[in-house]
Each structure stands twice: as C-alpha cells, then as structure tokens.
Amino acid sequence: RDYKVTGVQTCALPISSLIIQAMNNGDSASLESLFNPAMRDAVSEPKIKEVLAYVQQQFGKIVKTESSSRPAPGSAVYRIRFQRGPADLNLVLDGSGQIAGLRIVPVTDLTPARKSTRPSSACPLGEPR
C-alpha cells in the first residue's frame, strides 16, 4: 500500500493511526511507504522489520493512544500504551506530510507526553538529515 498524506497540521493524527496499524501488524512496507525520501534513504526496510520485531517482543502491541502534544510545527508526540507499558511516539512530518522522523521512547514516569531527549533507550527508525 502507498499512502499519500498532505497538510502537516491536519495529517499528524491520521498518519499516527497508520503508523500504529502498521506497527501492530508488523507491516514494514506500509510503514516505509509513509516515509519521505530522506527517511527511506536513512532506514532500510530490513531495519524497519528488525525494529518492529524488537518493539513487539519487548512491549507487545499498541492498545491505545492516551494523549498527544505538538511541541513544534510539523511535529507531534503521542503517549501510546503498549500491552506492557507506555511510550512516547515522537513524529516529525515534512512539508508534504510524509514522515521525516520517528522515534519510540519507553516512558519510565507518568509525566505528560513530551519530546524525549533519551536516545539511549529509544527505538529510532530514523531522523531528519
């Protein structure tokens, strides 16, 4: 499947739903189809598969989105609940609404969703260049 999403401010919520669906299904091809060209260059589909398998093994499936925030234009942070605990899904979209950055950070406290600065415990799929 190839999803085309436009309008950075309006597409963060729908694209997060597509990300969650792809993650829960282990569907690396659908997730990669949401990436912008720089993300596709930075993260191969085998790496996406590896990360998705790791996330499912460690945390289980995503069961719900608990909250969200928008720390900057073109970005959103979603507090998501996995079967085995919460995490922040940090999402950066480019001007055409494609994913330019995606990071999943396990939450060890109950503070509101925020942009994380804890890369050592994160499961990065890539970052903007």
NORZILIN-V409364 format. One record per residue. N is the residue number from 1. RES is the residue in one letter. PHI is phi in radians with two decimals (999 if undefined). NEAR is the number of other ideal C-beta (glycine too) atoms within 12 Angstrom. D_LAST is the distance of its C-alpha to the last C-alpha in whole Angstrom. Layout:
BEGIN
n->N res->RES phi->PHI near->NEAR d_last->D_LAST
n->N res->RES phi->PHI near->NEAR d_last->D_LAST
END
This chain:
BEGIN
n->1 res->R phi->999 near->15 d_last->25
n->2 res->D phi->-2.18 near->13 d_last->23
n->3 res->Y phi->-1.73 near->24 d_last->22
n->4 res->K phi->-2.02 near->16 d_last->21
n->5 res->V phi->-2.13 near->29 d_last->21
n->6 res->T phi->-2.23 near->17 d_last->21
n->7 res->G phi->1.40 near->18 d_last->21
n->8 res->V phi->-0.91 near->27 d_last->18
n->9 res->Q phi->-1.19 near->19 d_last->21
n->10 res->T phi->-1.61 near->15 d_last->23
n->11 res->C phi->-1.75 near->27 d_last->21
n->12 res->A phi->-1.06 near->37 d_last->20
n->13 res->L phi->-1.17 near->23 d_last->23
n->14 res->P phi->-1.05 near->23 d_last->24
n->15 res->I phi->-1.21 near->40 d_last->21
n->16 res->S phi->-1.15 near->38 d_last->21
n->17 res->S phi->-1.12 near->26 d_last->24
n->18 res->L phi->-1.16 near->31 d_last->23
n->19 res->I phi->-1.10 near->43 d_last->21
n->20 res->I phi->-1.08 near->32 d_last->24
n->21 res->Q phi->-1.07 near->21 d_last->26
n->22 res->A phi->-1.11 near->34 d_last->24
n->23 res->M phi->-1.13 near->37 d_last->23
n->24 res->N phi->-1.13 near->24 d_last->27
n->25 res->N phi->-1.60 near->19 d_last->28
n->26 res->G phi->1.09 near->22 d_last->25
n->27 res->D phi->-1.66 near->24 d_last->24
n->28 res->S phi->-1.15 near->29 d_last->21
n->29 res->A phi->-1.14 near->21 d_last->21
n->30 res->S phi->-1.14 near->27 d_last->22
n->31 res->L phi->-1.13 near->38 d_last->19
n->32 res->E phi->-1.08 near->34 d_last->17
n->33 res->S phi->-1.14 near->25 d_last->18
n->34 res->L phi->-1.53 near->42 d_last->17
n->35 res->F phi->-1.35 near->41 d_last->13
n->36 res->N phi->-1.38 near->31 d_last->11
n->37 res->P phi->-0.98 near->18 d_last->11
n->38 res->A phi->-1.12 near->19 d_last->7
n->39 res->M phi->-1.16 near->32 d_last->8
n->40 res->R phi->-1.07 near->25 d_last->11
n->41 res->D phi->-1.20 near->15 d_last->10
n->42 res->A phi->-1.40 near->22 d_last->8
n->43 res->V phi->-2.30 near->33 d_last->12
n->44 res->S phi->-1.37 near->18 d_last->15
n->45 res->E phi->-1.08 near->22 d_last->18
n->46 res->P phi->-1.05 near->13 d_last->20
n->47 res->K phi->-1.16 near->23 d_last->17
n->48 res->I phi->-1.06 near->34 d_last->18
n->49 res->K phi->-1.01 near->24 d_last->21
n->50 res->E phi->-1.06 near->19 d_last->21
n->51 res->V phi->-1.16 near->30 d_last->20
n->52 res->L phi->-1.06 near->34 d_last->22
n->53 res->A phi->-1.12 near->18 d_last->25
n->54 res->Y phi->-1.09 near->21 d_last->24
n->55 res->V phi->-1.07 near->38 d_last->24
n->56 res->Q phi->-1.14 near->25 d_last->27
n->57 res->Q phi->-1.14 near->16 d_last->29
n->58 res->Q phi->-1.36 near->19 d_last->28
n->59 res->F phi->-2.09 near->28 d_last->28
n->60 res->G phi->1.47 near->19 d_last->30
n->61 res->K phi->-1.50 near->22 d_last->29
n->62 res->I phi->-1.38 near->32 d_last->28
n->63 res->V phi->-1.82 near->18 d_last->31
n->64 res->K phi->-2.96 near->19 d_last->30
n->65 res->T phi->-1.76 near->27 d_last->28
n->66 res->E phi->-1.61 near->22 d_last->29
n->67 res->S phi->-2.82 near->22 d_last->28
n->68 res->S phi->-2.62 near->25 d_last->25
n->69 res->S phi->-2.56 near->23 d_last->23
n->70 res->R phi->-2.18 near->24 d_last->21
n->71 res->P phi->-1.22 near->21 d_last->19
n->72 res->A phi->-2.78 near->18 d_last->17
n->73 res->P phi->-0.99 near->13 d_last->17
n->74 res->G phi->1.43 near->27 d_last->15
n->75 res->S phi->-2.31 near->33 d_last->15
n->76 res->A phi->-2.63 near->39 d_last->18
n->77 res->V phi->-2.18 near->34 d_last->19
n->78 res->Y phi->-1.95 near->39 d_last->22
n->79 res->R phi->-1.47 near->32 d_last->25
n->80 res->I phi->-1.93 near->37 d_last->26
n->81 res->R phi->-1.96 near->25 d_last->29
n->82 res->F phi->-1.50 near->30 d_last->29
n->83 res->Q phi->-1.01 near->18 d_last->32
n->84 res->R phi->-2.02 near->18 d_last->32
n->85 res->G phi->2.39 near->23 d_last->30
n->86 res->P phi->-1.53 near->29 d_last->28
n->87 res->A phi->-2.66 near->36 d_last->24
n->88 res->D phi->-1.76 near->41 d_last->21
n->89 res->L phi->-1.77 near->46 d_last->19
n->90 res->N phi->-1.63 near->43 d_last->16
n->91 res->L phi->-2.21 near->49 d_last->14
n->92 res->V phi->-2.15 near->36 d_last->12
n->93 res->L phi->-1.94 near->36 d_last->13
n->94 res->D phi->-1.48 near->30 d_last->12
n->95 res->G phi->-1.10 near->17 d_last->14
n->96 res->S phi->-1.76 near->20 d_last->16
n->97 res->G phi->1.48 near->29 d_last->16
n->98 res->Q phi->-1.64 near->36 d_last->14
n->99 res->I phi->-1.24 near->44 d_last->12
n->100 res->A phi->-1.87 near->32 d_last->8
n->101 res->G phi->-2.84 near->34 d_last->9
n->102 res->L phi->-2.63 near->45 d_last->12
n->103 res->R phi->-2.50 near->36 d_last->14
n->104 res->I phi->-1.99 near->40 d_last->18
n->105 res->V phi->-2.16 near->34 d_last->20
n->106 res->P phi->-1.03 near->26 d_last->23
n->107 res->V phi->-1.73 near->30 d_last->26
n->108 res->T phi->-1.89 near->13 d_last->28
n->109 res->D phi->-2.36 near->15 d_last->30
n->110 res->L phi->-1.90 near->14 d_last->31
n->111 res->T phi->-1.25 near->15 d_last->29
n->112 res->P phi->-1.03 near->17 d_last->28
n->113 res->A phi->-0.94 near->30 d_last->24
n->114 res->R phi->-2.67 near->25 d_last->22
n->115 res->K phi->-1.26 near->27 d_last->18
n->116 res->S phi->-1.49 near->31 d_last->18
n->117 res->T phi->-2.14 near->14 d_last->17
n->118 res->R phi->-1.91 near->20 d_last->19
n->119 res->P phi->-1.15 near->14 d_last->16
n->120 res->S phi->-1.15 near->11 d_last->19
n->121 res->S phi->-1.81 near->17 d_last->21
n->122 res->A phi->-1.53 near->26 d_last->18
n->123 res->C phi->-1.99 near->33 d_last->17
n->124 res->P phi->-1.33 near->28 d_last->14
n->125 res->L phi->-1.75 near->39 d_last->13
n->126 res->G phi->2.65 near->34 d_last->9
n->127 res->E phi->-2.45 near->22 d_last->6
n->128 res->P phi->-1.07 near->27 d_last->4
n->129 res->R phi->-1.61 near->15 d_last->0
END
